[in-house]
């Protein structure tokens, strides 16, 4: 688990989230974290260049439906548009 502080595009305040990091991918110009977001209780993608601080938040127990395999299964079934970019917070 990670505590992640991030600033959205055009935002001036920071948002803190507890993330279960699943993988880190390079998408053209930026690195993107694919994670399970504790705030949304859903898969989210976070641009690494918008993260201001990331600190360990301890170990996590396996939770059904929150793995990288589950992320890819959802992508195959619903398409990439179904995962909300992290810039849209609740």
C-alpha positions in Angstrom: 0.0 0.0 0.0 1.1 3.6 -0.7 0.0 7.0 0.5 0.0 9.1 -2.6 -0.3 12.9 -2.8 -1.1 14.2 -6.2 -2.2 17.4 -8.0 -4.6 17.1 -10.9 -4.2 19.1 -14.1 -4.8 22.8 -13.3 -5.4 22.1 -9.6 -3.7 24.0 -6.8 -4.5 21.7 -3.9 -3.2 18.2 -3.2 -5.3 15.1 -2.8 -4.1 12.2 -0.7 -5.1 8.7 -1.5 -4.3 5.2 -0.3 -3.2 3.2 -3.3 -2.6 -0.5 -3.9 0.0 -0.2 -6.6 -0.6 -2.9 -9.3 1.9 -1.9 -12.0 3.8 1.0 -13.5 3.6 1.5 -17.3 5.2 4.0 -19.7 2.5 5.6 -21.9 4.2 7.7 -24.6 5.5 10.7 -22.6 4.8 9.8 -19.0 4.9 6.9 -16.5 1.4 5.9 -15.3 0.6 4.0 -12.0 -2.2 1.6 -12.3 -3.6 1.1 -8.8 -6.6 0.2 -6.7 -7.7 3.5 -5.1 -9.0 3.3 -1.6 -10.9 6.6 -2.0 -12.9 5.4 -5.1 -12.8 1.7 -4.3 -12.0 1.1 -7.9 -9.1 0.8 -10.4 -7.5 4.2 -11.2 -4.6 5.4 -13.3 -2.3 8.1 -11.9 0.3 10.0 -13.9 3.6 9.8 -12.1 4.6 13.3 -13.0 1.6 14.6 -11.0 2.5 12.7 -7.8 4.2 15.0 -5.3 4.9 12.4 -2.6 4.6 8.7 -2.3 5.2 6.9 1.0 4.8 3.3 2.1 1.5 2.6 3.9 2.2 -0.9 5.1 1.3 -4.3 3.8 -2.1 -5.3 2.4 -4.1 -8.5 2.4 -5.2 -10.0 -0.8 -8.7 -8.8 -1.7 -10.8 -10.5 -4.5 -11.4 -8.3 -7.5 -8.5 -5.9 -6.8 -5.6 -7.6 -8.6 -3.7 -6.6 -11.8 -5.4 -9.7 -13.5 -8.8 -8.3 -12.5 -7.9 -4.9 -14.0 -6.9 -6.5 -17.3 -10.1 -8.7 -17.3 -12.2 -5.6 -16.8 -10.3 -3.8 -19.6 -10.9 -6.7 -21.9 -14.7 -6.8 -21.1 -15.4 -3.1 -20.8 -12.6 -1.3 -22.6 -10.0 1.3 -21.5 -12.6 4.1 -21.3 -14.2 2.5 -18.3 -11.3 3.2 -15.9 -11.7 6.7 -14.6 -8.6 8.9 -14.9 -7.4 10.1 -11.5 -8.0 13.7 -12.3 -11.8 13.3 -11.6 -12.1 13.0 -7.8 -15.4 12.4 -6.0 
